[in-house]
Amino acid sequence: VKSSLQPNVFTFGAAIAACVRASFWSQALHVSLTLRQEGVEPSIISATSAVSAREKNKNWPSAVQALVDIRGSQLEPNVVGFGAVASTCEKACGEWLQGF
């Protein structure tokens, strides 16, 4: 039986958030990219979840770029997105400084 159900911003957002909570960072990023490839406009929740996945993965350049992408879209960044980027940069800087 063929289903007429199609993924939408809510199903993608739930999948991204579930991956982040389960510590599946690369899967969360994959779902985030798939959302855009499918032509679904992200919500601030799905976009922020993608920033959080990058934070948890300690990928600060990607987290900063994701926040820049949010600012370049029709979405308005929120405190969660800014906090995730700040946390990522703080962790990256701390690890870098420990190398000295």
Secondary structure as UniProt FT lines:
FT   HELIX           9..21
FT   TURN            22..23
FT   HELIX           25..37
FT   TURN            38..39
FT   HELIX           44..56
FT   TURN            57..58
FT   HELIX           60..72
FT   HELIX           79..98
//
